Amino acid sequence: AKVQVLSVTHAPQVAARADAHFLISKSGVDRVSTSVEQMDRPARTEEIARMLAGAVITDEARAAAERLMREKA
């Protein structure tokens, strides 16, 4: 059976298991607008690395993000 799950998370270990990632952002002050964009593989890796490392993304964080995404099975 096919199953689709939508999850919103700040946990990189959870996010890395996804088949697809969407970046959701909002902008504006008086009138707020929200945008959703699907991320490609490099952007997904960078975002997982940012979730792992914080403000300064290191090569080690990128490598850890790659590992998490590879080991999702």
Beta strands, then each sheet from edge to edge (+ up, - down):
strand 1: 22-27
strand 2: 33-38
sheet 1: 1+ 2-
end
